[in-house]
Amino acid sequence: MNEIRLWTFQRNTGARAFYERHGFTAEEETDGADNEEKEPDVLYHWRRLPKPTLSLKPSG
């Protein structure tokens, strides 16, 4: 899995802190009009960074 998007409620500060601590970024916030609970929410996004490649070329 290289990418995850998930929703949480804006008032769920514990979940938000957890996601942000693990590299998720807030991508969108809504007023909740379109969710079942009518609760303001936030969309988080996480993307795996590509692994750096090592160059084995001799220098000089």
PDBQT receptor file of N, H, CA, C and O in Angstrom, charges set to zero:
ATOM      1  N   MET A   1       0.849  -1.168   0.000  1.00  0.00    +0.000 N 
ATOM      2  CA  MET A   1       0.000   0.000   0.000  1.00  0.00    +0.000 C 
ATOM      3  C   MET A   1       0.900   1.238   0.000  1.00  0.00    +0.000 C 
ATOM      4  O   MET A   1       1.741   1.403   0.883  1.00  0.00    +0.000 OA
ATOM      5  N   ASN A   2       0.717   2.087  -0.980  1.00  0.00    +0.000 N 
ATOM      6  H   ASN A   2       0.034   1.952  -1.697  1.00  0.00    +0.000 HD
ATOM      7  CA  ASN A   2       1.557   3.278  -1.104  1.00  0.00    +0.000 C 
ATOM      8  C   ASN A   2       0.848   4.562  -0.724  1.00  0.00    +0.000 C 
ATOM      9  O   ASN A   2       1.473   5.618  -0.624  1.00  0.00    +0.000 OA
ATOM     10  N   GLU A   3      -0.478   4.471  -0.509  1.00  0.00    +0.000 N 
ATOM     11  H   GLU A   3      -0.985   3.613  -0.590  1.00  0.00    +0.000 HD
ATOM     12  CA  GLU A   3      -1.235   5.685  -0.264  1.00  0.00    +0.000 C 
ATOM     13  C   GLU A   3      -2.492   5.347   0.524  1.00  0.00    +0.000 C 
ATOM     14  O   GLU A   3      -3.142   4.333   0.270  1.00  0.00    +0.000 OA
ATOM     15  N   ILE A   4      -2.830   6.209   1.488  1.00  0.00    +0.000 N 
ATOM     16  H   ILE A   4      -2.302   7.033   1.694  1.00  0.00    +0.000 HD
ATOM     17  CA  ILE A   4      -4.045   6.031   2.292  1.00  0.00    +0.000 C 
ATOM     18  C   ILE A   4      -4.730   7.380   2.419  1.00  0.00    +0.000 C 
ATOM     19  O   ILE A   4      -4.079   8.401   2.641  1.00  0.00    +0.000 OA
ATOM     20  N   ARG A   5      -6.044   7.376   2.277  1.00  0.00    +0.000 N 
ATOM     21  H   ARG A   5      -6.572   6.546   2.097  1.00  0.00    +0.000 HD
ATOM     22  CA  ARG A   5      -6.876   8.543   2.582  1.00  0.00    +0.000 C 
ATOM     23  C   ARG A   5      -7.945   8.077   3.566  1.00  0.00    +0.000 C 
ATOM     24  O   ARG A   5      -8.533   7.011   3.390  1.00  0.00    +0.000 OA
ATOM     25  N   LEU A   6      -8.193   8.875   4.596  1.00  0.00    +0.000 N 
ATOM     26  H   LEU A   6      -7.715   9.742   4.739  1.00  0.00    +0.000 HD
ATOM     27  CA  LEU A   6      -9.214   8.517   5.571  1.00  0.00    +0.000 C 
ATOM     28  C   LEU A   6      -9.830   9.766   6.164  1.00  0.00    +0.000 C 
ATOM     29  O   LEU A   6      -9.230  10.841   6.167  1.00  0.00    +0.000 OA
ATOM     30  N   TRP A   7     -11.044   9.600   6.667  1.00  0.00    +0.000 N 
ATOM     31  H   TRP A   7     -11.532   8.727   6.665  1.00  0.00    +0.000 HD
ATOM     32  CA  TRP A   7     -11.782  10.695   7.289  1.00  0.00    +0.000 C 
ATOM     33  C   TRP A   7     -11.820  10.498   8.797  1.00  0.00    +0.000 C 
ATOM     34  O   TRP A   7     -11.863   9.367   9.283  1.00  0.00    +0.000 OA
ATOM     35  N   THR A   8     -11.804  11.603   9.535  1.00  0.00    +0.000 N 
ATOM     36  H   THR A   8     -11.770  12.521   9.141  1.00  0.00    +0.000 HD
ATOM     37  CA  THR A   8     -12.088  11.595  10.963  1.00  0.00    +0.000 C 
ATOM     38  C   THR A   8     -12.812  12.898  11.285  1.00  0.00    +0.000 C 
ATOM     39  O   THR A   8     -12.756  13.862  10.521  1.00  0.00    +0.000 OA
ATOM     40  N   PHE A   9     -13.487  12.907  12.419  1.00  0.00    +0.000 N 
ATOM     41  H   PHE A   9     -13.532  12.124  13.040  1.00  0.00    +0.000 HD
ATOM     42  CA  PHE A   9     -14.178  14.132  12.810  1.00  0.00    +0.000 C 
ATOM     43  C   PHE A   9     -13.171  15.175  13.284  1.00  0.00    +0.000 C 
ATOM     44  O   PHE A   9     -12.169  14.841  13.916  1.00  0.00    +0.000 OA
ATOM     45  N   GLN A  10     -13.445  16.431  12.976  1.00  0.00    +0.000 N 
ATOM     46  H   GLN A  10     -14.259  16.702  12.463  1.00  0.00    +0.000 HD
ATOM     47  CA  GLN A  10     -12.533  17.510  13.369  1.00  0.00    +0.000 C 
ATOM     48  C   GLN A  10     -12.332  17.543  14.876  1.00  0.00    +0.000 C 
ATOM     49  O   GLN A  10     -11.238  17.865  15.339  1.00  0.00    +0.000 OA
ATOM     50  N   ARG A  11     -13.347  17.224  15.641  1.00  0.00    +0.000 N 
ATOM     51  H   ARG A  11     -14.236  16.963  15.265  1.00  0.00    +0.000 HD
ATOM     52  CA  ARG A  11     -13.240  17.307  17.104  1.00  0.00    +0.000 C 
ATOM     53  C   ARG A  11     -12.492  16.128  17.722  1.00  0.00    +0.000 C 
ATOM     54  O   ARG A  11     -12.227  16.136  18.924  1.00  0.00    +0.000 OA
ATOM     55  N   ASN A  12     -12.147  15.118  16.927  1.00  0.00    +0.000 N 
ATOM     56  H   ASN A  12     -12.362  15.111  15.951  1.00  0.00    +0.000 HD
ATOM     57  CA  ASN A  12     -11.434  13.952  17.437  1.00  0.00    +0.000 C 
ATOM     58  C   ASN A  12      -9.936  14.257  17.496  1.00  0.00    +0.000 C 
ATOM     59  O   ASN A  12      -9.159  13.792  16.662  1.00  0.00    +0.000 OA
ATOM     60  N   THR A  13      -9.557  15.036  18.484  1.00  0.00    +0.000 N 
ATOM     61  H   THR A  13     -10.188  15.413  19.161  1.00  0.00    +0.000 HD
ATOM     62  CA  THR A  13      -8.175  15.517  18.573  1.00  0.00    +0.000 C 
ATOM     63  C   THR A  13      -7.168  14.398  18.793  1.00  0.00    +0.000 C 
ATOM     64  O   THR A  13      -6.031  14.488  18.330  1.00  0.00    +0.000 OA
ATOM     65  N   GLY A  14      -7.575  13.344  19.498  1.00  0.00    +0.000 N 
ATOM     66  H   GLY A  14      -8.499  13.272  19.874  1.00  0.00    +0.000 HD
ATOM     67  CA  GLY A  14      -6.673  12.217  19.710  1.00  0.00    +0.000 C 
ATOM     68  C   GLY A  14      -6.316  11.525  18.408  1.00  0.00    +0.000 C 
ATOM     69  O   GLY A  14      -5.145  11.241  18.154  1.00  0.00    +0.000 OA
ATOM     70  N   ALA A  15      -7.322  11.251  17.577  1.00  0.00    +0.000 N 
ATOM     71  H   ALA A  15      -8.273  11.481  17.784  1.00  0.00    +0.000 HD
ATOM     72  CA  ALA A  15      -7.079  10.611  16.286  1.00  0.00    +0.000 C 
ATOM     73  C   ALA A  15      -6.266  11.525  15.382  1.00  0.00    +0.000 C 
ATOM     74  O   ALA A  15      -5.349  11.076  14.695  1.00  0.00    +0.000 OA
ATOM     75  N   ARG A  16      -6.602  12.798  15.387  1.00  0.00    +0.000 N 
ATOM     76  H   ARG A  16      -7.347  13.163  15.946  1.00  0.00    +0.000 HD
ATOM     77  CA  ARG A  16      -5.885  13.741  14.529  1.00  0.00    +0.000 C 
ATOM     78  C   ARG A  16      -4.409  13.803  14.905  1.00  0.00    +0.000 C 
ATOM     79  O   ARG A  16      -3.543  13.801  14.031  1.00  0.00    +0.000 OA
ATOM     80  N   ALA A  17      -4.121  13.858  16.209  1.00  0.00    +0.000 N 
ATOM     81  H   ALA A  17      -4.825  13.859  16.919  1.00  0.00    +0.000 HD
ATOM     82  CA  ALA A  17      -2.731  13.895  16.660  1.00  0.00    +0.000 C 
ATOM     83  C   ALA A  17      -2.001  12.613  16.248  1.00  0.00    +0.000 C 
ATOM     84  O   ALA A  17      -0.846  12.661  15.826  1.00  0.00    +0.000 OA
ATOM     85  N   PHE A  18      -2.678  11.470  16.372  1.00  0.00    +0.000 N 
ATOM     86  H   PHE A  18      -3.617  11.431  16.715  1.00  0.00    +0.000 HD
ATOM     87  CA  PHE A  18      -2.081  10.189  15.977  1.00  0.00    +0.000 C 
ATOM     88  C   PHE A  18      -1.733  10.196  14.493  1.00  0.00    +0.000 C 
ATOM     89  O   PHE A  18      -0.608   9.868  14.118  1.00  0.00    +0.000 OA
ATOM     90  N   TYR A  19      -2.697  10.571  13.643  1.00  0.00    +0.000 N 
ATOM     91  H   TYR A  19      -3.612  10.839  13.948  1.00  0.00    +0.000 HD
ATOM     92  CA  TYR A  19      -2.450  10.569  12.198  1.00  0.00    +0.000 C 
ATOM     93  C   TYR A  19      -1.317  11.525  11.829  1.00  0.00    +0.000 C 
ATOM     94  O   TYR A  19      -0.440  11.179  11.037  1.00  0.00    +0.000 OA
ATOM     95  N   GLU A  20      -1.338  12.714  12.399  1.00  0.00    +0.000 N 
ATOM     96  H   GLU A  20      -2.050  12.995  13.042  1.00  0.00    +0.000 HD
ATOM     97  CA  GLU A  20      -0.308  13.701  12.069  1.00  0.00    +0.000 C 
ATOM     98  C   GLU A  20       1.073  13.243  12.549  1.00  0.00    +0.000 C 
ATOM     99  O   GLU A  20       2.080  13.496  11.888  1.00  0.00    +0.000 OA
ATOM    100  N   ARG A  21       1.113  12.573  13.695  1.00  0.00    +0.000 N 
ATOM    101  H   ARG A  21       0.295  12.368  14.232  1.00  0.00    +0.000 HD
ATOM    102  CA  ARG A  21       2.382  12.051  14.218  1.00  0.00    +0.000 C 
ATOM    103  C   ARG A  21       2.952  10.980  13.288  1.00  0.00    +0.000 C 
ATOM    104  O   ARG A  21       4.164  10.770  13.243  1.00  0.00    +0.000 OA
ATOM    105  N   HIS A  22       2.079  10.311  12.554  1.00  0.00    +0.000 N 
ATOM    106  H   HIS A  22       1.094  10.481  12.590  1.00  0.00    +0.000 HD
ATOM    107  CA  HIS A  22       2.512   9.244  11.650  1.00  0.00    +0.000 C 
ATOM    108  C   HIS A  22       2.584   9.684  10.189  1.00  0.00    +0.000 C 
ATOM    109  O   HIS A  22       2.586   8.850   9.284  1.00  0.00    +0.000 OA
ATOM    110  N   GLY A  23       2.645  10.997   9.966  1.00  0.00    +0.000 N 
ATOM    111  H   GLY A  23       2.644  11.674  10.702  1.00  0.00    +0.000 HD
ATOM    112  CA  GLY A  23       2.922  11.514   8.635  1.00  0.00    +0.000 C 
ATOM    113  C   GLY A  23       1.724  11.812   7.756  1.00  0.00    +0.000 C 
ATOM    114  O   GLY A  23       1.895  12.148   6.584  1.00  0.00    +0.000 OA
ATOM    115  N   PHE A  24       0.509  11.698   8.290  1.00  0.00    +0.000 N 
ATOM    116  H   PHE A  24       0.370  11.425   9.242  1.00  0.00    +0.000 HD
ATOM    117  CA  PHE A  24      -0.674  12.071   7.511  1.00  0.00    +0.000 C 
ATOM    118  C   PHE A  24      -0.775  13.595   7.466  1.00  0.00    +0.000 C 
ATOM    119  O   PHE A  24      -0.386  14.275   8.415  1.00  0.00    +0.000 OA
ATOM    120  N   THR A  25      -1.288  14.120   6.379  1.00  0.00    +0.000 N 
ATOM    121  H   THR A  25      -1.604  13.568   5.607  1.00  0.00    +0.000 HD
ATOM    122  CA  THR A  25      -1.533  15.556   6.282  1.00  0.00    +0.000 C 
ATOM    123  C   THR A  25      -3.017  15.787   6.016  1.00  0.00    +0.000 C 
ATOM    124  O   THR A  25      -3.659  15.018   5.299  1.00  0.00    +0.000 OA
ATOM    125  N   ALA A  26      -3.552  16.857   6.604  1.00  0.00    +0.000 N 
ATOM    126  H   ALA A  26      -3.031  17.482   7.186  1.00  0.00    +0.000 HD
ATOM    127  CA  ALA A  26      -4.946  17.220   6.388  1.00  0.00    +0.000 C 
ATOM    128  C   ALA A  26      -5.085  17.762   4.968  1.00  0.00    +0.000 C 
ATOM    129  O   ALA A  26      -4.371  18.680   4.562  1.00  0.00    +0.000 OA
ATOM    130  N   GLU A  27      -6.010  17.181   4.232  1.00  0.00    +0.000 N 
ATOM    131  H   GLU A  27      -6.590  16.436   4.562  1.00  0.00    +0.000 HD
ATOM    132  CA  GLU A  27      -6.178  17.532   2.827  1.00  0.00    +0.000 C 
ATOM    133  C   GLU A  27      -7.444  18.352   2.578  1.00  0.00    +0.000 C 
ATOM    134  O   GLU A  27      -7.486  19.180   1.668  1.00  0.00    +0.000 OA
ATOM    135  N   GLU A  28      -8.464  18.117   3.386  1.00  0.00    +0.000 N 
ATOM    136  H   GLU A  28      -8.430  17.444   4.125  1.00  0.00    +0.000 HD
ATOM    137  CA  GLU A  28      -9.746  18.803   3.180  1.00  0.00    +0.000 C 
ATOM    138  C   GLU A  28     -10.525  18.793   4.486  1.00  0.00    +0.000 C 
ATOM    139  O   GLU A  28     -10.504  17.801   5.214  1.00  0.00    +0.000 OA
ATOM    140  N   GLU A  29     -11.210  19.883   4.786  1.00  0.00    +0.000 N 
ATOM    141  H   GLU A  29     -11.227  20.690   4.195  1.00  0.00    +0.000 HD
ATOM    142  CA  GLU A  29     -12.119  19.946   5.927  1.00  0.00    +0.000 C 
ATOM    143  C   GLU A  29     -13.506  20.285   5.420  1.00  0.00    +0.000 C 
ATOM    144  O   GLU A  29     -13.658  21.070   4.484  1.00  0.00    +0.000 OA
ATOM    145  N   THR A  30     -14.529  19.687   6.042  1.00  0.00    +0.000 N 
ATOM    146  H   THR A  30     -14.406  19.049   6.802  1.00  0.00    +0.000 HD
ATOM    147  CA  THR A  30     -15.908  19.986   5.641  1.00  0.00    +0.000 C 
ATOM    148  C   THR A  30     -16.714  20.415   6.858  1.00  0.00    +0.000 C 
ATOM    149  O   THR A  30     -16.278  20.258   7.998  1.00  0.00    +0.000 OA
ATOM    150  N   ASP A  31     -17.881  20.953   6.599  1.00  0.00    +0.000 N 
ATOM    151  H   ASP A  31     -18.236  21.081   5.673  1.00  0.00    +0.000 HD
ATOM    152  CA  ASP A  31     -18.786  21.341   7.678  1.00  0.00    +0.000 C 
ATOM    153  C   ASP A  31     -19.666  20.181   8.127  1.00  0.00    +0.000 C 
ATOM    154  O   ASP A  31     -20.485  20.343   9.032  1.00  0.00    +0.000 OA
ATOM    155  N   GLY A  32     -19.509  19.019   7.512  1.00  0.00    +0.000 N 
ATOM    156  H   GLY A  32     -18.843  18.888   6.777  1.00  0.00    +0.000 HD
ATOM    157  CA  GLY A  32     -20.266  17.835   7.888  1.00  0.00    +0.000 C 
ATOM    158  C   GLY A  32     -21.604  17.685   7.202  1.00  0.00    +0.000 C 
ATOM    159  O   GLY A  32     -22.316  16.714   7.457  1.00  0.00    +0.000 OA
ATOM    160  N   ALA A  33     -21.963  18.608   6.347  1.00  0.00    +0.000 N 
ATOM    161  H   ALA A  33     -21.384  19.396   6.139  1.00  0.00    +0.000 HD
ATOM    162  CA  ALA A  33     -23.273  18.563   5.698  1.00  0.00    +0.000 C 
ATOM    163  C   ALA A  33     -23.488  17.283   4.890  1.00  0.00    +0.000 C 
ATOM    164  O   ALA A  33     -24.627  16.854   4.709  1.00  0.00    +0.000 OA
ATOM    165  N   ASP A  34     -22.410  16.672   4.404  1.00  0.00    +0.000 N 
ATOM    166  H   ASP A  34     -21.485  17.021   4.551  1.00  0.00    +0.000 HD
ATOM    167  CA  ASP A  34     -22.546  15.493   3.547  1.00  0.00    +0.000 C 
ATOM    168  C   ASP A  34     -22.310  14.164   4.254  1.00  0.00    +0.000 C 
ATOM    169  O   ASP A  34     -22.345  13.120   3.603  1.00  0.00    +0.000 OA
ATOM    170  N   ASN A  35     -22.070  14.167   5.569  1.00  0.00    +0.000 N 
ATOM    171  H   ASN A  35     -22.042  15.015   6.098  1.00  0.00    +0.000 HD
ATOM    172  CA  ASN A  35     -21.915  12.875   6.244  1.00  0.00    +0.000 C 
ATOM    173  C   ASN A  35     -23.141  12.569   7.103  1.00  0.00    +0.000 C 
ATOM    174  O   ASN A  35     -23.919  13.461   7.440  1.00  0.00    +0.000 OA
ATOM    175  N   GLU A  36     -23.294  11.312   7.444  1.00  0.00    +0.000 N 
ATOM    176  H   GLU A  36     -22.661  10.587   7.171  1.00  0.00    +0.000 HD
ATOM    177  CA  GLU A  36     -24.479  10.840   8.157  1.00  0.00    +0.000 C 
ATOM    178  C   GLU A  36     -24.672  11.516   9.509  1.00  0.00    +0.000 C 
ATOM    179  O   GLU A  36     -25.802  11.769   9.926  1.00  0.00    +0.000 OA
ATOM    180  N   GLU A  37     -23.568  11.806  10.191  1.00  0.00    +0.000 N 
ATOM    181  H   GLU A  37     -22.650  11.600   9.852  1.00  0.00    +0.000 HD
ATOM    182  CA  GLU A  37     -23.641  12.392  11.533  1.00  0.00    +0.000 C 
ATOM    183  C   GLU A  37     -23.794  13.915  11.520  1.00  0.00    +0.000 C 
ATOM    184  O   GLU A  37     -24.069  14.521  12.556  1.00  0.00    +0.000 OA
ATOM    185  N   LYS A  38     -23.616  14.528  10.355  1.00  0.00    +0.000 N 
ATOM    186  H   LYS A  38     -23.392  14.036   9.514  1.00  0.00    +0.000 HD
ATOM    187  CA  LYS A  38     -23.664  15.999  10.218  1.00  0.00    +0.000 C 
ATOM    188  C   LYS A  38     -22.634  16.666  11.123  1.00  0.00    +0.000 C 
ATOM    189  O   LYS A  38     -22.878  17.725  11.701  1.00  0.00    +0.000 OA
ATOM    190  N   GLU A  39     -21.478  16.018  11.229  1.00  0.00    +0.000 N 
ATOM    191  H   GLU A  39     -21.279  15.158  10.760  1.00  0.00    +0.000 HD
ATOM    192  CA  GLU A  39     -20.388  16.462  12.096  1.00  0.00    +0.000 C 
ATOM    193  C   GLU A  39     -19.223  16.927  11.227  1.00  0.00    +0.000 C 
ATOM    194  O   GLU A  39     -18.823  16.208  10.312  1.00  0.00    +0.000 OA
ATOM    195  N   PRO A  40     -18.665  18.119  11.491  1.00  0.00    +0.000 N 
ATOM    196  CA  PRO A  40     -17.510  18.572  10.712  1.00  0.00    +0.000 C 
ATOM    197  C   PRO A  40     -16.392  17.527  10.728  1.00  0.00    +0.000 C 
ATOM    198  O   PRO A  40     -16.056  16.971  11.773  1.00  0.00    +0.000 OA
ATOM    199  N   ASP A  41     -15.830  17.276   9.556  1.00  0.00    +0.000 N 
ATOM    200  H   ASP A  41     -16.102  17.728   8.706  1.00  0.00    +0.000 HD
ATOM    201  CA  ASP A  41     -14.795  16.251   9.458  1.00  0.00    +0.000 C 
ATOM    202  C   ASP A  41     -13.606  16.737   8.655  1.00  0.00    +0.000 C 
ATOM    203  O   ASP A  41     -13.611  17.827   8.084  1.00  0.00    +0.000 OA
ATOM    204  N   VAL A  42     -12.590  15.894   8.630  1.00  0.00    +0.000 N 
ATOM    205  H   VAL A  42     -12.586  15.008   9.094  1.00  0.00    +0.000 HD
ATOM    206  CA  VAL A  42     -11.349  16.240   7.940  1.00  0.00    +0.000 C 
ATOM    207  C   VAL A  42     -10.839  14.992   7.219  1.00  0.00    +0.000 C 
ATOM    208  O   VAL A  42     -10.867  13.887   7.761  1.00  0.00    +0.000 OA
ATOM    209  N   LEU A  43     -10.377  15.194   5.992  1.00  0.00    +0.000 N 
ATOM    210  H   LEU A  43     -10.355  16.091   5.552  1.00  0.00    +0.000 HD
ATOM    211  CA  LEU A  43      -9.802  14.124   5.188  1.00  0.00    +0.000 C 
ATOM    212  C   LEU A  43      -8.293  14.164   5.341  1.00  0.00    +0.000 C 
ATOM    213  O   LEU A  43      -7.666  15.197   5.106  1.00  0.00    +0.000 OA
ATOM    214  N   TYR A  44      -7.704  13.030   5.739  1.00  0.00    +0.000 N 
ATOM    215  H   TYR A  44      -8.214  12.191   5.931  1.00  0.00    +0.000 HD
ATOM    216  CA  TYR A  44      -6.252  12.922   5.869  1.00  0.00    +0.000 C 
ATOM    217  C   TYR A  44      -5.691  12.086   4.734  1.00  0.00    +0.000 C 
ATOM    218  O   TYR A  44      -6.355  11.206   4.187  1.00  0.00    +0.000 OA
ATOM    219  N   HIS A  45      -4.445  12.393   4.400  1.00  0.00    +0.000 N 
ATOM    220  H   HIS A  45      -3.906  13.109   4.845  1.00  0.00    +0.000 HD
ATOM    221  CA  HIS A  45      -3.767  11.703   3.305  1.00  0.00    +0.000 C 
ATOM    222  C   HIS A  45      -2.366  11.333   3.757  1.00  0.00    +0.000 C 
ATOM    223  O   HIS A  45      -1.669  12.134   4.379  1.00  0.00    +0.000 OA
ATOM    224  N   TRP A  46      -1.961  10.103   3.438  1.00  0.00    +0.000 N 
ATOM    225  H   TRP A  46      -2.528   9.452   2.933  1.00  0.00    +0.000 HD
ATOM    226  CA  TRP A  46      -0.604   9.630   3.703  1.00  0.00    +0.000 C 
ATOM    227  C   TRP A  46      -0.089   8.973   2.441  1.00  0.00    +0.000 C 
ATOM    228  O   TRP A  46      -0.819   8.242   1.772  1.00  0.00    +0.000 OA
ATOM    229  N   ARG A  47       1.163   9.230   2.114  1.00  0.00    +0.000 N 
ATOM    230  H   ARG A  47       1.757   9.824   2.657  1.00  0.00    +0.000 HD
ATOM    231  CA  ARG A  47       1.787   8.629   0.935  1.00  0.00    +0.000 C 
ATOM    232  C   ARG A  47       3.169   8.122   1.336  1.00  0.00    +0.000 C 
ATOM    233  O   ARG A  47       3.944   8.831   1.977  1.00  0.00    +0.000 OA
ATOM    234  N   ARG A  48       3.461   6.882   0.945  1.00  0.00    +0.000 N 
ATOM    235  H   ARG A  48       2.830   6.306   0.424  1.00  0.00    +0.000 HD
ATOM    236  CA  ARG A  48       4.783   6.303   1.203  1.00  0.00    +0.000 C 
ATOM    237  C   ARG A  48       5.801   7.028   0.339  1.00  0.00    +0.000 C 
ATOM    238  O   ARG A  48       5.602   7.186  -0.866  1.00  0.00    +0.000 OA
ATOM    239  N   LEU A  49       6.876   7.460   0.945  1.00  0.00    +0.000 N 
ATOM    240  H   LEU A  49       7.038   7.331   1.923  1.00  0.00    +0.000 HD
ATOM    241  CA  LEU A  49       7.942   8.126   0.200  1.00  0.00    +0.000 C 
ATOM    242  C   LEU A  49       8.772   7.077  -0.522  1.00  0.00    +0.000 C 
ATOM    243  O   LEU A  49       8.999   5.993   0.014  1.00  0.00    +0.000 OA
ATOM    244  N   PRO A  50       9.228   7.381  -1.728  1.00  0.00    +0.000 N 
ATOM    245  CA  PRO A  50      10.079   6.422  -2.434  1.00  0.00    +0.000 C 
ATOM    246  C   PRO A  50      11.385   6.222  -1.674  1.00  0.00    +0.000 C 
ATOM    247  O   PRO A  50      11.934   7.157  -1.091  1.00  0.00    +0.000 OA
ATOM    248  N   LYS A  51      11.864   4.998  -1.694  1.00  0.00    +0.000 N 
ATOM    249  H   LYS A  51      11.418   4.238  -2.167  1.00  0.00    +0.000 HD
ATOM    250  CA  LYS A  51      13.131   4.715  -1.030  1.00  0.00    +0.000 C 
ATOM    251  C   LYS A  51      14.264   5.325  -1.845  1.00  0.00    +0.000 C 
ATOM    252  O   LYS A  51      14.280   5.211  -3.070  1.00  0.00    +0.000 OA
ATOM    253  N   PRO A  52      15.210   5.970  -1.172  1.00  0.00    +0.000 N 
ATOM    254  CA  PRO A  52      16.338   6.546  -1.914  1.00  0.00    +0.000 C 
ATOM    255  C   PRO A  52      17.174   5.426  -2.542  1.00  0.00    +0.000 C 
ATOM    256  O   PRO A  52      17.334   4.351  -1.964  1.00  0.00    +0.000 OA
ATOM    257  N   THR A  53      17.689   5.697  -3.711  1.00  0.00    +0.000 N 
ATOM    258  H   THR A  53      17.559   6.571  -4.180  1.00  0.00    +0.000 HD
ATOM    259  CA  THR A  53      18.557   4.717  -4.366  1.00  0.00    +0.000 C 
ATOM    260  C   THR A  53      20.008   5.089  -4.111  1.00  0.00    +0.000 C 
ATOM    261  O   THR A  53      20.381   6.262  -4.124  1.00  0.00    +0.000 OA
ATOM    262  N   LEU A  54      20.793   4.091  -3.885  1.00  0.00    +0.000 N 
ATOM    263  H   LEU A  54      20.490   3.138  -3.874  1.00  0.00    +0.000 HD
ATOM    264  CA  LEU A  54      22.213   4.317  -3.622  1.00  0.00    +0.000 C 
ATOM    265  C   LEU A  54      22.992   4.208  -4.933  1.00  0.00    +0.000 C 
ATOM    266  O   LEU A  54      22.767   3.307  -5.741  1.00  0.00    +0.000 OA
ATOM    267  N   SER A  55      23.882   5.118  -5.110  1.00  0.00    +0.000 N 
ATOM    268  H   SER A  55      24.065   5.850  -4.454  1.00  0.00    +0.000 HD
ATOM    269  CA  SER A  55      24.744   5.078  -6.290  1.00  0.00    +0.000 C 
ATOM    270  C   SER A  55      26.037   4.378  -5.901  1.00  0.00    +0.000 C 
ATOM    271  O   SER A  55      26.706   4.763  -4.943  1.00  0.00    +0.000 OA
ATOM    272  N   LEU A  56      26.375   3.344  -6.664  1.00  0.00    +0.000 N 
ATOM    273  H   LEU A  56      25.831   3.032  -7.443  1.00  0.00    +0.000 HD
ATOM    274  CA  LEU A  56      27.600   2.599  -6.380  1.00  0.00    +0.000 C 
ATOM    275  C   LEU A  56      28.720   2.951  -7.338  1.00  0.00    +0.000 C 
ATOM    276  O   LEU A  56      29.703   2.218  -7.450  1.00  0.00    +0.000 OA
ATOM    277  N   LYS A  57      28.572   4.081  -8.033  1.00  0.00    +0.000 N 
ATOM    278  H   LYS A  57      27.773   4.676  -7.942  1.00  0.00    +0.000 HD
ATOM    279  CA  LYS A  57      29.620   4.524  -8.956  1.00  0.00    +0.000 C 
ATOM    280  C   LYS A  57      30.832   4.997  -8.187  1.00  0.00    +0.000 C 
ATOM    281  O   LYS A  57      30.691   5.714  -7.196  1.00  0.00    +0.000 OA
ATOM    282  N   PRO A  58      32.021   4.613  -8.619  1.00  0.00    +0.000 N 
ATOM    283  CA  PRO A  58      33.214   5.132  -7.942  1.00  0.00    +0.000 C 
ATOM    284  C   PRO A  58      33.354   6.629  -8.203  1.00  0.00    +0.000 C 
ATOM    285  O   PRO A  58      33.072   7.108  -9.301  1.00  0.00    +0.000 OA
ATOM    286  N   SER A  59      33.785   7.346  -7.198  1.00  0.00    +0.000 N 
ATOM    287  H   SER A  59      34.014   6.957  -6.306  1.00  0.00    +0.000 HD
ATOM    288  CA  SER A  59      33.962   8.798  -7.371  1.00  0.00    +0.000 C 
ATOM    289  C   SER A  59      35.356   9.078  -7.913  1.00  0.00    +0.000 C 
ATOM    290  O   SER A  59      36.297   8.313  -7.701  1.00  0.00    +0.000 OA
ATOM    291  N   GLY A  60      35.455  10.195  -8.617  1.00  0.00    +0.000 N 
ATOM    292  H   GLY A  60      34.691  10.816  -8.789  1.00  0.00    +0.000 HD
ATOM    293  CA  GLY A  60      36.762  10.635  -9.080  1.00  0.00    +0.000 C 
ATOM    294  C   GLY A  60      36.964  10.453 -10.478  1.00  0.00    +0.000 C 
ATOM    295  O   GLY A  60      38.030  10.785 -10.995  1.00  0.00    +0.000 OA
TER     296      GLY A  60
